[in-house]
């Protein structure tokens, strides 16, 4: 009887158990399942000490080559289109490449899950080589444009695969540090690339400047493909289930061809008008722009329905949409990249026109934020490794971004010094490195190993979406407000000269009187401040979102924390959860 009396009521038992589960979820990672531990043990055996070291050296080398290729080919393309007397099509070509880079990441990630990482990596290298051959031998703009499209496919594939491979061979504790370290070459490569481009253009020309990568890339890629192939072969020898032999229909089902098509076409139809709207004189009043966006949104809505009801191996698993940590990472990454793109789309031109920067110095101003981003990302990764936590760092990162845009709003004038311009770039780059490092790690640790490739691809795709939105908004502000600000500061400036100033950098050279030069500089700076104000407002969203993100403890013994997330985000309702989080966890919102 005493035992019965001392036993707490059932409701109290439930409350106590919820308290225990809630506390465990927030403070310590749950033990890995036996299956997970067995798979991790097999993978460690298959890699071995020297093969994994080989892989690290190879992936570091390929990231360096990737950055060098990206920094040089971007410059060669100006001279290639100029030679074909088609430089006016450069913007269209770049837009097409950007959209391809955004929409192809999930399909390539899905393909690597189906046929293997080594095989997919080899395909991307072959596409790279083919693009170099076609570009260096092209005799017309159409041929060069075709080579550039192939190049974008190969480049996108290599970027996403490099990210996936790093995530494959690291645990949740070391992943941020690893991502930071392999990106360190970016701090040096852009500065070296400027001298390489200058030397190539004055000696061998842009064709050999591009063509030389046809020799460099395959030689260096062997350092990644060979250890990947060895790993896959050893896994089979250790008893890992072989990949099933698929029929044509089975292959298309595994890569979710319908879902991939809906995802790629939906995002493309949203990104294309967003990229072009800012540069269209009539902007959003052009009928086809909202029409394409509406069709794209319908396709994305259809994708959600198809993936939830019909897809056997979905490219966008429905469980992703119930993972609040993943959704918050997507939202933070998208808004952060949106703010960055909105403030940097016209920064190069503004620095040349208003502050009389040379092309080299304007490029250095542009590179500064990226270099600081890489450095702060590596520092953030080290701190994540030491503390096993990330939320405090992310809070600091989003606050730095918010404060940085506030400072930038003050330093977007025509009278600010060169030092001020570079300092604000350093501040923004520091915050950006922390934010992007952490959201990528979060997107990778809150899903299972099987979902890793798709989660990484979707995270990068949302970052690209933010960049496209930011560029579109910046273009809309420029086309909508620049002439008005000119009219305010220089009402007597002839319309022909206003058009010249509006359309080209060279148009500023025709403005002669000091008063008119000052008026144009003030007008351009006003427009830049409007862009910065939009970014400042957008940067407040991550500050709010970060408080919802749980501070999962990173573990060196586990590849991911998906089991903890499953309990914390969907399965277990804690006594401490508010009404909104309880409603979310039930899944009744779907």
N, C-alpha and C positions, 0 to 999 in steps of 0.2 A: 504493500500500500504506500509506504514511504517513497519507494522508487517511482511509483505512478504519480504521487503528488509532486515530487521534485521535477518531473519531466515537464518542460515548458509546453505551452499550447502549440498546436500545429502552425498557427499563423506566425508565432514567434520563431519557430524553427525555420520557417521559410525566410523570414526577414534576416535571421542570423546567417543562413547559408548564402543569401544574396549579398550580405555585407562581405563575407569571406571571399566570394567569387569576384566581387567588384574590386576589393583590395588587391587580390592576386592579379587580376587583369591589368591594373594600372601600374603595378610596381615590379613584378617579376615575370619573365617569360615562362610560359608553361613548358614542361618537358616535351621534347620532340617525341613523336610516335615511333614505335618500333620500326615500321616500314620506312619512315623518313630517315631514321638513323642508319638503317641498313643500306638505303640508296646512297646516302652521303658517304658511308664507309666504302662502298663499291667505287664511287666516283673518285675518292681520294686514292684508292689503290690503282685505278686506271690512269690517273694523272701521273702519279709518282713524283719524286722530288725534281728530277731534271727536266721532265717534259713540261711540267707547270712553269719552271723557270724559263724554259725555251719559249713557252707561250707568252709569258710576261714581256720578255725582250721583243718578241715578234709583234705583239699588240702595241707596245710603245713605239716601235719603229713605224708601224703602219699608221698610227695616229699622227706621227710627225710628217710622213709622206702625204697623208690626207690633208693636213693643214697647209703644207707647202703647195700642193696641187691647187687647193681651193684659193689660196692667196695669189698665185701667179696666173692661173687660167682666167680668173675674173678680170685681170688687167689685159691679158692678151685678147680677150674677146672684143674689147673696144677697137683694137687695131684690125682685127679680122673683119668685123662688120664695116669698118671704114674702108678697107681695101675693096670690099664688094659694093661700096657705095650704098650701103643699107643701114647706116648707123641709126636712122630714124626708127628702125624696127627693133633696136636693142632693148627698149623697155618692154615690148611685147614678148620678146624671146625670154627675157629674165623673168617676167611674170609667169610664163608657161613653165619654166624650170622650177620656180618656187612652188607652184601648185602641184607639180609632179612630186617634188620632194616631200610635200605634206601628205598627199593622199596615198603614196606607195609604201609608206612605212609599215602599216599593219599587214598588207598582203605579203610583203617580203618576210616579215617576222613569222607570219603563219606558214609560209613556204619552208622556212628554216626548221620549224617544228615537225613538218611532215617528211621532208627528204634529208634533213640533217644540216648542221651548221657548216661543216667543211664543204659540202656540195654547194650550198647556197653561196658561200663566200667565193668559191671558184667561179660561179656564174657571174657574180658582180665584177670580179677581176677581168673576166673575158669581155664583159660589156664595156668596162673602162678602156681596155686595149683597143677594142673595135672603134670606140668613139675617138680615141687619139689618132688612129690611122685615117679615119674618115675626115676628121677636122684638118689634119696637116696636109691632106691631099685634095681638099675641096677646091673647086674652081668657081663656085657660085654661092650666093647666100643660102639658097635652098638646101644645098648639100651640107653647108656648115650648120644650119639650123637642125637638120636631121641628126648630125653627129652630136650636137649639144643636147638634144632630147635623150639620146642613148647615154650620154655622159651623166646626165642628171639621174637616170635610173641606177647606173652603177654607183654613183656617189651616194645616193640615198641608201642603197643596200649596204654599202660599206659602213656608213655612219651608224645605222641601226644595229648591224651585226657586231661592230666593235663594242657598242654599249651592252648588247646582250651577252657577249662573251665575257666581258669584265664582270657582269652580274653573275654569270654561271660559275665562275671560279673564285668568288669571294663570299664571305658570310655577311650577315646583316651588320656586324660591327665594323668590318674593314671596308665595306663597299664605298662609302663616301670618300675615305682616304684614297682608295685605289682610283676612283674616278678623277680625283683632284690631281694625283700624281701623273697619270697617263696623259692628262691635258696640259701639263706644264710646258711642253714644246711650243704651245701657242704664244707664250710670252716672248719667244725669240723669233719664231718663224716669220711673222708678218714684217718685221724690220729687215730680216735677211731677204725676204721675197722682193722687196722694193729694189734692192741692188741687183738681184738676179734678173728681174724683168728689164731693168735699164740696160744691163749688159747684153741680154739676149736680143733686145730690139735694135741695138746698135751694131750687132755682129751677125748672128745667124738668122734673126727674124722671128716673128711670132710662130711660124709653122714648126720650126725646130724647137722653139720654147715649149710648145705643147707636145710635140712628137717625142721629146726625150723621156717623158713619163711612160711612154710605151715600152721602154727598156727598164726603167727604174721600178715601176710598180710590180710587174710579175716576179722580178728577182726578190723584192722585199716581201711580197705576199706569201711566198713559200714558207717564211718563218711563222706564219699563222696557220696556213692550210695543212702543212705536214703534221704539226703536233695535234691539231684538231682531228685529223684522220687517224692518227695513232691512238688517240683517246677513244674514239668511237670503235675502233677495232678491238682494243683491250676490253671495253665494256661488254662486247659480245662474248669474248673469251671468258669473262668472269660470270657469265650467266645472265646478263641483261637480255630481256626479250628482244628478238630481232624485229626490225621494222616490217610490218606486214606488206606482202606484195599486193599492190593495189591495181585494180582495173582502172580504165580511164574515168569511168563514172565514180569509182571509189576515191580516186585521187582528187577529183573536183569536189566531192563531198567533204573530204578531209580538210581541204583548204577553204571550204565554205565559199565556193565561187559566187553564189548568189549574194551572200552577205558582203563579200569583198567588193563586188561590183556596186552594190547599193552604197556602201561606205565611201568608196573612192569617188563615185559619180556625185553623191550627195555633197561631200566636202568640196569637190571641184566646182560644182555649180554655185556653192556659197562663196568660195574663195575668189573665183574669177571675177564676178561683178564687184566684189569688195576691192579687189586689187585695181580694177579699171575705173571704178566710180570716181575716185579722187582726182583722176586725170582727165575726166570727161567734162567739157565745159558746162553742159547742162546737168551734170551730176545725177542726182537721184530722180530727176524728172524724166530721164531717158527711160522709156517703157520697158526695155528688155532687162534693165538692171534689177528692179524689184521682182520681175517675172522669174528670172533665173534663180534668185535667192529663194523665192517661194517654192519653186520646183525642187531645189536642193533640200530645203527643210522638209518637204513632203517625203522625199526619198529617205532622209535620215529617220523620219518618223516611221516609215515603212520598214526600215532596217530594224528598229527596236521591236516591232511586232513580229517580224520574220525570225529574228534571233531568239525571241522568247518562246515562240510556238512551233517552229519548224526545223531550225538548224540543228543538226546532230553534233557538229563540232563548230560552234559559233565563233566568228572572228571577234564579236563583241559579246562575251558571256553576260547573261542577265545578272549573274551574281556580282559583277562589277558595279552595277547600278545600286546595289544594296550595301556596298562597301563605302561607308561614309568617309573613311580615311582616304580612299582613292579618289572619291569625288572632290574632296577638299583640296587634294594635291593638284587635280586637274584645274580647279577654279583659281587657285593661287598662281599656278604656272601660267595660265592663260592671261590673267589680269596683269601679272608682272611683265610678261613679254609684250603685252599691249602697250603698257605705259612706256616701256623702253623704246619700242618702235615708233610711237607717236612723237617722242622727243628727238629721235635720231634720224628720221627720214630726210629732213631738210637741214640737218646740222652741218653737213659738209659744205653745202652751197652757202649757207648763212655765214660760216666762218670765212669762206673765200671772199664773199661779197662785202660783208659788213666789217670784218676785222682784217681784210686784206691778207689772208693767209695764202701762202703758196700751196700748190697741190700736195707737195710733200708734207708740209706742216699740218694741212687739213687732214691728211691721211693719218698722221701721228695722233691728232686729236681724236679721230675716230677709233684708232687702235687702243687708246689709253684705257677706256672702260673695259674692253675685252681682256686686256692683259691683267688688269687688276681683278677682274672677275675670276680668272684662272687662279691667281695667287690666293685670293680669299677663299675660293672653293677648296683648295688644298689645305689651307689652315682650318677651315670648317670641318673637313673630313678628318683631320688629325684630332680636333677637339671632340668630334663625335666618337672617335675610337677611344680616346682617353676617358670620357665621361659616360659613354654608352647611352647618351641621351641626345635628342635633337630639337625638342620643342623650344627650349630656352634660346638656343642659337637662332632658330627660325623667327622667334619673336624679335630678337635683336636685328635680324636681317630685314624684316619687313618694316621695322621702325626706321632703320637707316635709309631705306628706300623712300619712305614717306618724308622724312626730314630732308633728304637729298633733293627731292623734287621741290620742296619748299624753298631751299637755297637756290636751286636752279631757276625758279621763278624770278628771283631777285637778280640773278647773274645772266640773264638772257637779253642784255641791253647792248647798245652800240658802244658804250663807254667803258665796259668792263675790261679789265686787264687780261692778258694772255694767261697769267698765273691763275687767275680766278676761274677761267674756263677749264683749265686742266685739273684744278683741284676738285671742282664739282664732278668731273668725269671720274676721278679716282674714288670719290665718295659713292657715286652711283654704282660703279663697278664692284666696289667692295660689298655693298648690300646685295647686288645681283648674284654674285658668286655664291653667297650663303644661301639665298632663296632657291636658286636653280639646283644646287647640289642636293639640298635636303628634299625638295619635292620629288626629284628623280629617285632618290633612295627610298622615300616613302612609297612611291608607286611600285617599287620592286620588292619591298619587304612585306607588304600587306597582302600579297597573293602567293599562291603555291608556285612551286618550280614549273609546273606544267603551264601556268598562266603568265610566266615571267616575260616571255618575248612579246606577247600581245599587250600586256600592261605597259611595258617600256615603250612600245611603238605608239600606243595611244597617248601616253604622256608627252612624247615628242611631237605628236600630231597636234595636240592642243596648244603647245608652245608655238608651233607654226601658225595655228589659227589666230592666236593673240598677236603675232607679228603682222599678219595680213590685215587684221582689224585696225591695228595701230597705224599702219601705213595708209589705209583707206581714210581714216579719220584725219590724219595729217594732211593728206592730199585734198580732202574736202575743205578743211580750214584754209589751206593756202589758196585754192581756187575761189573760195567764197569770200574771203576777207582781204586778200592782198590788195586788190584794186581799190577797195573802199578805204583802206588805211593810207594808200598813196594819195587818194583824193583829200583826205584829212590833212596830211602833212605837206603835200605839194599840189594844191588845187590847180595851179597854172601849168603843170607839166603836160606837154602835148600827148594826146591819146596814142599816137604812134610810138612815142618813146615809152609810155607806160606799158604797151604791149611788148616792146622789146625787152624791157626790164622784167616783165612777168614771165616771159617764155625762155630766156637764155641768160647764162652768166655773162656772156659777152655784151649783153644789152646795157649792163651797168657802166661799161667803159665809155659809152656815148653820153653819159650824164656828166656835164662839165662844171656847172656852177657849184661852189661849196655848199650853198644853201640847199640845192636840190639833192646833192649827194647825202647830206645829213637827213633830209626828209625821207629819202629812200631807205637809208639805214634804220631810221626810227620805225618806218612802216614794216620792214622785214622783222625787226626785233619785236614789234607788237604781235605779229603773227606767231612768232616762236613762243611768245609768252602764252598765247591762247592754247597752243599745243601743249605746253608744259602744265597749264592749269587743268586740262583734261587728264593728263597723266597723274597729276596730284590727286585728283578726285578718285581715279581708278586705283591708285596705290593704297587708298583707305580700305578697299575690299579685302586684300590679304590680311591687313591688321585685324579685321573682324573675324575672318575665317580661321586664323591660326588658333584662336581661343577654343574652337570646337575640336581641333585636332588632338588626338590622344598622344601622350608622350610614351610610346612603347619603348621598353628597355631593349637595347641592341645586344645580341648574343654572338659570341665567337664560335659557339658550338652548333649554330643553326643557320641554314641558308636563308630562311624567311620566318616570319612570325604569323603566318596565315592562320594557325590554330587559335592564337590569342585574339586575332582580329575577328575571326568567326564568332567567338564568344562575345567579344566586346561590342561588335558592330551589328550583329544580326541575331545571334542565338540566345544570349543571356540578357535579361532585362534586370538592371541593377536598381536597388532601392534609391540610389542617388540620382538616377536618370530623371530628367525633367519630362514634361508631357510630350514635348516635340520629339525628343530622342526615343521615348517609348513608342510613339506612333511610328517613327521611322523603322525601328527594329522589328515591329510586327509585320512590315511589308504590305500593310493595307493601303499604302499610297499607290500601289500599282494596280 
